[in-house]
Amino acid sequence: MVVKCNSFGLFGIDSYPVEVEVSLSRGIAAFDMVGLPDTAVKESRDRVRDAFKNCGFEFPVSRITVNLAPADTKKEGPIYDLPIFVAFLIATGNLSADISDCAFLGELSLSGELRGVNGVLPMTIKAKECGIKRLYVPAANACEGAVVKGIEVYPVKSVYQLFLHLKGIEQIYPAEPLPDNPVALQEIPDFAQVKGQYEVKRALEIAAAGGHNVLLIGPPGSGKSMLAKRMPAILPDMTFDETIETTKVHSIAGSLPEGVSLIRTRPFRAPHHTVSPVALSGGGATVKPGEISLANNGILFLDELPEFGRKTMEVLRQPLEDGTVTVSRASGKYTYPCNIMLIAAMNPCPCGYFNHPTRDCTCSDTKIHRYLDRVSGPLLDRFDIHIEVPPVEYRDLSAKNSEESSEDIKKRVDKARAVQTERFKDSNTTCNARLTDSEFEQYCTVSEEGAKLLEGVFESMGLSARAYNRILKVARTIADLDGSETIETTHLAEAVQYRSLDRRYWNK
């Protein structure tokens, strides 16, 4: 007798259908599992066997074959425990139920309890696309899958509870998505707490309005990290598509916060400088998204940039351009989204006081150059805005006047983003930093006077073509904040000043 049960697997950020087939036949007692299962999947034999016995069912003494189709795709993780168990119930005659429009996901404990698994949201989306009407998942993951409309997601605490439900004895009711948690927004610090640093706040407002990458350079204690940590408070609200995409990545990585159905606040990831290239880009023995993908639609903050390994920093170059990162392994290519704002902070030298107005630098020229050269020119070129963060003066720190709040800054950012949303409504572009080549030619035109200014800047500063494009994209954002349809000379002049620090410190 062969029993078929629907389930799903993960490949990158996407899911694919898996058909679990269980066959019981005469012969020497054995339990074989085929279909390219990994070690975790193979161990399902022991979990299913013991759970079957501990729930009061008699485990069959026969030749058992479990096939996971498609057989040419590697299956990973313990998510197939539940569908195998359900197929066993039907194959042994303990259960008679039509499960053709159902699918099952979940890891079993030896006592039959269900443990949470990763990737329920993308698998729920795929289940709906495949015409599945009912999806049975661990209770810990049910609210995550319940955000998908058009499919019923049932929270299962134990296999015996599921057995009673399928027999019609004890009903399990579909899960509902959890309400939004406003606490997450309240935890983001406010720009009103930052004294002074008006030029830096202006640069960060421009960055938030256009989705631009920012490099902050300044001495210790000037507030670089403090300013960066307040950026999520002024970023535009996430769209529903961004929310789903971001939640999918965190679901696959197993980092979805407890009690959260959807991630509605933009991620802020700040890995330590000892992070490895694999942890940043993704991969590992069991391929998972890295920090750059976990920051998707949000901010990746790299504090003390020169302290990161050279290979780690260079990993960022291609993903910053493409908005995706591809991890190639023998089992296949895994592509994860990484549409991020990169914010990096660094000292100007090892001691931190090079070019400080009041303190002397103790570093030799050789040490300074060696320190700065840890950041390559190509990576520097990918920062749209370079801004110096000077030490805060006493009069600013002691001033009693109130500073502008994040809420007020966000209103201007939202207004500029609304202009961009209308501008790019017929394309996949979301902000000025993501302008395509054709859109760049259409929306970043300058006047004759502005062209002369850019020509002089290009020749005197020795800019690359990428730097030229980024100056114009920043100028486009400044014009949007100013409510101007055209890029004026003043917008260009402000954008140019945000590209001067690499010439001052690196002479590049």
Salt bridges, closest charged atoms under 4 A:
ASP32 OD2 - ARG63 NH2 3.18
GLU43 OE1 - ARG47 NH1 3.84
ASP46 OD1 - ARG49 NH1 3.07
ASP81 OD2 - ARG47 NE 2.55
ASP101 OD1 - ARG134 NH2 2.88
GLU107 OE2 - ARG115 NH1 3.92
GLU129 OE1 - LYS126 NZ 3.75
ASP180 OD1 - ARG264 NE 2.48
GLU205 OE2 - ARG412 NE 2.82
ASP237 OD1 - LYS410 NZ 3.31
GLU242 OE1 - ARG266 NH2 3.05
GLU291 OE1 - ARG269 NE 2.79
GLU307 OE2 - ARG374 NH1 3.57
GLU314 OE2 - ARG310 NE 3.57
GLU314 OE1 - ARG317 NH1 2.41
GLU321 OE2 - ARG382 NE 3.63
GLU321 OE2 - ARG466 NE 3.33
GLU321 OE2 - ARG470 NH2 2.80
ASP381 OD2 - ARG466 NH1 3.79
ASP381 OD1 - ARG499 NH2 3.06
ASP384 OD2 - HIS212 ND1 2.73
ASP384 OD1 - ARG470 NH1 2.39
GLU388 OE1 - ARG504 NH1 2.59
GLU393 OE1 - ARG395 NH1 2.56
GLU403 OE1 - LYS201 NZ 3.28
GLU404 OE2 - ARG412 NH1 2.56
ASP414 OD2 - LYS410 NZ 2.88
GLU422 OE2 - LYS425 NZ 2.94
ASP480 OD1 - ARG423 NH2 2.67
ASP480 OD1 - ARG476 NH2 3.09
ASP482 OD2 - HIS491 NE2 3.00
GLU494 OE2 - ARG202 NE 2.85
ASP502 OD1 - HIS386 ND1 3.77
ASP502 OD2 - ARG503 NH1 2.28
